């Protein structure tokens, strides 16, 4: 055997050994590279137990790595990570995403808030009777409803609500604030309010009640002047407005004050229908502009009974949404004077989309423009005749300076 080993020719197998060695070396290199790549993989791949973590293909140009890197660090380092709920983390991330748009009317609603929202829009609820919005980042009263707890307590359009009971409003969404303000009938809610005429914020105590929204009130004045005050563009507003027009003609009055002060808006189609009493058929009442630049045009039905009636429109900071649409259309098309103060500036359209798991997304899908293309949202309408109101609290509540100016303008037509 020793003789056979001595006679063994190792050179015949040298190539084979070199090939095997090369394969082993490549294998080790591959494993080393794989390990290095794994340790230095993007953060998105290092987060475990999160479904749907890969961004959609259309967002390939967006770097999501920072988001997942933060997620991973929270998973690794947060002291109470065993208490962290990944579902809540996802919902919180989505809420932050939506808030980054800085649109107070675009909002992500988790399941519990979605359920509350659906209940709110399906029936009658107790509250203070004030339309509220967010203006320049601050929760603001658009208008208190007539004879409502808010009006009785002394709240006014333009009041800034800094706190609801013990909750500051700075970081609340609009719907969250509404849910805090609403509540059981007969229960008090405390509002910390800042008004332009206040040296410092004051607390208002309001007793919640069931809110019944008035639609229209009318009044015959001296000198052939008739006043139609529209409080809200509700579903029944068209019918009530027809009755008010009949009352106007039966009264023998010749001039009309159309009062849209403290009217927070309502249904778009109702505003188009009411504008149709003043405008010829086919005239543009409003333009709805979408994200892609396309527009939908809403035109007058041409009822025209008030087309030749001398008219002024009264507006203030409580006139919003549908009120601004109608006021803008009457001014643009008929040249009707707007008298009062600058309107609120709520000229956007929201759509509620249902999401998986019981959540929903309320998203602004369009903006309103007047017939001449003036954007309402965030700017409001400047009146043709601006009325300077006293900034003192001792103003005589029986003196309506805007109404007086409106009648003076009307009599000058």
C-alpha positions in Angstrom: 0.0 0.0 0.0 2.8 2.4 0.8 4.3 1.6 -2.5 0.9 2.4 -4.2 0.7 5.8 -2.4 4.3 6.6 -3.5 3.4 5.8 -7.0 0.1 8.0 -6.8 0.2 11.0 -9.2 -1.2 14.0 -7.3 -0.8 16.2 -10.3 -3.7 14.6 -12.1 -6.1 16.0 -9.4 -4.6 19.4 -8.9 -7.2 21.0 -11.3 -10.1 19.3 -9.4 -8.8 20.6 -6.1 -8.5 24.1 -7.4 -12.1 24.0 -8.7 -13.4 22.8 -5.4 -11.5 25.4 -3.5 -12.8 28.2 -5.8 -16.4 27.0 -5.2 -15.9 27.0 -1.5 -14.4 30.5 -1.6 -17.2 31.8 -3.7 -19.8 30.3 -1.3 -18.1 31.9 1.7 -18.0 35.2 -0.1 -21.7 34.9 -1.0 -22.7 34.1 2.6 -20.6 37.0 3.9 -22.2 39.4 1.4 -25.6 38.1 2.3 -25.0 38.6 6.0 -23.6 42.1 5.4 -26.6 43.0 3.2 -29.0 41.6 5.8 -27.4 43.7 8.6 -27.5 46.8 6.4 -30.9 46.2 4.8 -33.4 49.1 4.5 -35.3 49.8 7.7 -38.6 48.8 6.0 -37.3 45.2 5.8 -36.2 45.2 9.4 -39.6 45.8 10.8 -41.4 42.6 11.8 -45.1 41.8 12.1 -46.4 44.8 10.1 -48.7 44.0 7.2 -48.6 46.0 4.0 -45.2 47.5 4.7 -44.1 47.7 1.1 -45.0 51.0 -0.6 -47.2 50.8 -3.7 -45.3 50.9 -7.0 -46.5 54.4 -7.9 -44.7 55.7 -4.8 -41.4 54.2 -5.7 -39.7 57.6 -6.0 -40.7 58.4 -2.4 -38.1 57.3 0.2 -40.1 55.6 3.0 -36.9 54.4 4.7 -36.9 57.1 7.4 -40.5 56.2 8.5 -39.6 52.5 8.9 -36.2 53.4 10.5 -38.2 55.3 13.2 -40.6 52.4 13.5 -37.7 50.0 14.0 -36.0 52.2 16.6 -39.3 52.4 18.6 -39.6 48.6 18.4 -36.0 48.2 19.6 -35.6 51.0 22.2 -39.0 52.2 23.5 -39.1 51.3 27.2 -42.7 50.1 27.2 -42.5 48.4 23.9 -44.5 45.4 25.2 -47.4 47.8 25.7 -47.1 49.3 22.2 -50.1 48.4 20.0 -49.0 48.2 16.4 -52.5 48.8 15.1 -52.7 52.1 17.1 -49.2 53.0 15.8 -50.5 52.5 12.2 -53.7 54.6 12.9 -51.6 57.3 14.5 -49.2 57.4 11.5 -52.2 57.8 9.1 -53.7 60.6 11.3 -50.4 62.4 11.1 -50.2 61.9 7.4 -53.6 63.5 6.9 -52.9 66.4 9.3 -49.7 67.2 7.4 -51.9 68.6 4.6 -52.9 71.4 7.0 -56.5 71.3 5.8 -58.9 71.5 8.8 -61.6 69.8 6.8 -59.6 66.8 5.7 -59.5 64.2 8.5 -58.8 60.6 9.1 -61.4 59.0 11.4 -60.5 55.8 13.3 -63.3 53.3 13.8 -64.7 54.8 17.1 -64.7 58.3 15.6 -66.3 57.1 12.4 -69.1 55.6 14.3 -69.7 58.8 16.2 -69.6 60.8 13.0 -72.2 58.6 11.3 -74.4 59.0 14.4 -74.0 62.8 14.3 -75.1 63.2 10.7 -78.1 60.8 11.1 -80.2 62.5 13.7 -80.8 65.4 16.2 -78.3 66.0 19.0 -77.8 68.2 21.9 -75.2 71.0 21.8 -74.7 74.7 22.1 -76.2 75.7 18.7 -73.2 77.2 17.0 -71.5 76.4 13.7 -67.8 76.2 14.2 -64.8 76.0 11.9 -61.0 76.4 12.0 -59.7 79.7 10.7 -56.0 80.4 10.5 -55.4 77.4 12.7 -57.8 78.4 15.5 -61.1 76.9 16.4 -63.6 79.7 15.6 -67.3 80.2 15.9 -68.7 80.8 12.4 -72.1 81.7 13.7 -74.4 81.1 16.7 -77.8 80.0 15.7 -80.8 82.3 16.5 -82.2 81.7 20.0 -79.6 78.9 20.6 -77.8 78.4 23.9 -74.7 79.8 22.3 -76.5 83.0 21.4 -78.1 83.2 24.8 -74.7 82.9 26.5 -73.4 85.8 24.5 -71.1 84.0 22.0 -70.6 85.8 18.7 -69.4 85.0 15.2 -65.6 85.3 15.1 -65.1 84.2 18.7 -62.0 82.0 19.1 -62.4 79.0 21.3 -59.1 78.3 23.1 -60.4 75.6 25.5 -63.4 73.3 25.9 -63.8 72.4 29.6 -60.2 71.4 30.5 -59.1 70.5 26.9 -57.1 73.0 24.9 -58.2 73.1 21.3 -54.9 73.9 19.5 -54.2 70.3 18.5 -57.8 69.2 18.0 -59.3 68.4 14.6 -62.6 70.1 13.8 -64.6 66.9 14.4 -62.8 66.2 17.7 -63.8 69.7 18.9 -67.4 69.3 17.8 -67.6 66.0 19.8 -66.3 67.8 22.9 -68.7 70.7 22.6 -71.7 68.5 22.0 -73.2 66.5 24.9 -76.2 65.7 26.9 -79.1 68.2 27.2 -79.0 70.3 30.3 -75.3 69.7 30.9 -73.0 72.7 31.1 -69.9 73.1 28.9 -67.2 75.7 29.6 -65.6 77.5 26.7 -62.5 79.7 27.1 -63.1 82.4 24.4 -60.9 85.1 23.0 -62.6 88.0 21.1 -61.0 90.9 19.3 -62.6 93.3 21.7 -61.3 91.4 24.8 -58.1 92.3 26.6 -57.8 88.6 27.6 -59.7 85.4 27.2 -63.0 84.9 29.1 -64.9 81.8 30.1 -68.4 81.3 28.8 -70.7 78.7 30.5 -73.2 77.3 28.0 -76.0 74.8 28.9 -76.5 72.3 26.1 -79.9 71.8 24.6 -81.6 70.1 21.7 -80.9 72.3 18.7 -83.6 73.1 16.2 -82.2 75.1 13.3 -84.4 77.9 12.1 -84.6 78.3 8.3 -86.2 81.7 7.4 -87.5 84.7 9.2 -89.2 87.7 7.4 -90.0 91.2 8.3 -91.8 94.1 6.6 -90.1 97.5 7.0 -91.1 101.0 6.3 -90.4 102.5 2.9 -91.4 99.4 0.9 -88.5 97.4 2.3 -88.9 93.7 3.0 -86.3 91.5 4.8 -85.8 87.8 4.2 -83.3 86.4 6.6 -82.0 82.9 5.6 -80.5 81.1 8.6 -79.3 77.9 7.0 -79.4 76.1 3.6 -81.2 73.1 4.9 -83.2 70.6 2.8 -86.4 72.5 3.5 -84.9 75.9 2.7 -86.1 76.0 -0.9 -89.7 75.4 0.1 -89.5 78.0 2.9 -87.9 80.5 0.5 -90.7 80.1 -1.9 -93.2 81.0 0.9 -91.0 84.0 1.8 -91.1 85.3 -1.8 -94.9 84.9 -1.9 -95.1 86.9 1.4 -92.8 89.6 -0.1 -95.1 90.2 -3.1 -98.3 90.0 -1.0 -96.9 92.7 1.3 -96.7 95.2 -1.5 -93.0 95.8 -0.8 -90.8 96.9 -3.7 -87.2 96.4 -2.3 -85.5 93.4 -0.7 -82.9 92.9 1.9 -81.5 89.4 1.7 -79.8 88.8 5.0 -77.2 86.0 5.0 -75.4 87.0 8.1 -74.4 84.2 10.5 -75.6 81.7 7.9 -73.0 78.9 8.0 -74.2 77.3 4.7 -75.6 73.9 4.0 -76.5 72.0 0.8 -75.0 73.1 -2.5 -78.1 72.3 -4.6 -80.3 74.3 -2.2 -78.0 77.4 -2.7 -78.3 77.0 -6.5 -82.1 76.7 -6.3 -82.3 79.9 -4.2 -80.0 81.8 -6.4 -82.2 80.8 -9.3 -84.9 83.2 -8.1 -82.6 86.1 -8.8 -80.8 84.9 -12.0 -81.7 84.0 -15.6 -81.7 80.4 -16.7 -78.3 79.0 -17.5 -76.3 81.6 -15.6 -73.4 80.2 -13.6 -74.1 80.1 -9.9 -70.9 78.3 -8.8 -67.9 76.6 -10.1 -66.4 73.5 -8.5 -62.7 73.0 -9.2 -61.1 69.6 -8.6 -57.5 68.5 -8.1 -56.9 67.8 -11.8 -58.0 71.3 -12.7 -61.4 70.2 -14.2 -64.5 72.0 -13.2 -68.2 71.2 -12.7 -70.5 74.2 -13.4 -73.7 74.7 -11.5 -76.2 76.9 -13.3 -79.4 78.8 -12.5 -82.8 77.2 -13.1 -84.1 80.7 -14.0 -87.1 81.2 -11.8 -86.3 84.9 -12.1 -89.2 86.3 -10.0 -86.7 88.5 -8.1 -84.5 89.3 -11.1 -85.7 92.9 -11.3 -86.3 93.6 -7.6 -83.8 96.1 -6.1 -81.8 94.0 -3.6 -78.9 94.1 -1.3 -77.3 91.2 0.5 -76.1 91.4 4.1 -73.0 89.4 5.0 -70.6 89.1 7.9 -67.8 86.8 9.3 -70.6 84.2 10.1 -71.5 83.9 6.4 -69.9 80.8 5.1 -70.0 78.1 2.4 -73.3 78.1 0.6 -73.9 81.7 1.8 -70.7 82.8 0.1 -71.7 80.9 -3.1 -75.0 82.7 -3.3 -73.6 86.1 -2.3 -70.8 85.8 -4.8 -73.1 84.8 -7.6 -75.6 87.6 -7.1 -72.8 90.1 -7.0 -70.9 88.7 -10.1 -74.0 88.3 -12.3 -76.5 90.9 -11.0 -74.1 93.4 -9.6 -76.0 93.2 -6.2 -74.1 95.0 -3.5 -72.8 93.1 -0.5 -73.1 95.1 2.7 -71.4 94.2 6.0 -68.1 92.6 6.9 -65.8 90.1 5.3 -67.3 86.6 5.0 -65.8 83.5 6.7 -64.0 81.9 3.7 -65.2 78.3 3.7 -65.3 77.4 0.1 -64.3 73.7 -0.1 -66.2 70.4 -0.6 -65.6 67.3 1.5 -66.3 63.7 0.6 -66.4 60.9 3.2 -64.8 57.6 2.1 -65.1 54.4 4.0 -61.9 52.5 4.7 -61.1 49.0 5.8 -61.5 48.1 9.5 -64.3 50.6 10.1 -62.2 53.7 9.6 -63.0 56.6 7.2 -61.4 59.5 5.4 -63.1 62.8 5.1 -61.2 64.5 2.4 -61.5 67.9 0.6 -62.0 67.0 -3.0 -62.8 70.4 -4.6 -62.9 74.2 -4.0 -65.7 76.6 -4.8 -65.2 79.6 -7.1 -67.6 82.4 -7.8 -68.9 82.7 -11.4 -66.0 85.1 -12.2 -63.4 82.7 -10.8 -62.8 84.2 -7.4 -61.7 81.6 -4.9 -63.6 81.7 -1.6 -61.7 79.2 0.5 -59.4 80.8 3.1 -60.1 84.3 1.7 -63.8 85.0 2.0 -65.7 87.8 0.2 -65.0 91.4 0.8 -68.2 93.4 1.0 -68.8 96.2 -1.5 -70.0 98.4 1.4 -68.0 97.7 4.5 -69.5 98.5 7.8 -67.1 99.3 10.6 -68.5 97.9 13.8 -67.6 99.3 17.2 -65.0 97.3 19.1 -66.5 98.0 22.5 -68.8 95.7 24.4 -71.2 98.6 25.3 -72.6 98.7 21.8 -76.4 99.0 21.9 -77.8 95.5 20.9 -80.9 97.2 19.5 -79.0 99.1 16.9 -78.2 97.0 13.8 -75.6 99.0 12.0 -75.3 96.6 9.1 -79.0 96.5 8.5 -79.2 100.3 8.7 -76.4 100.6 6.1 -78.0 98.0 3.9 -81.4 99.8 3.8 -79.6 103.1 3.1 -77.8 101.5 0.1 -81.1 99.9 -1.0 -82.9 103.2 -0.9 -80.2 104.8 -3.0 -80.7 102.3 -5.9 
